[in-house]
């Protein structure tokens, strides 16, 4: 991985380019008065799991079991009650 040292003034002039280079894996050290003040590194890995990955895991689990698991009747009833009693979101505080 390459490391690029650049002044703060130069970085301000090409921040988009520097971010693009960081996405490609380069490390960017932005210096202010010859002392590192910021380091841009490769983008963080996404947290959590994509829905498509969760579906694939569920399908693989079903194949391992040899059947598709079903929701517990009490749990299903609880979810139906929650959905039936939902209230609209109050977005007035966003105005």
Secondary structure, 3 states (H helix, E strand, C coil): CCEEEEEHHHHHHCHHHHHHHHHCCCEEEEEECCEEEEEECCCCCCCCCCHHHHHHHHHHHHHHHCCCCCCCHHHHHHHHHHHHCCCCCCCHHHC
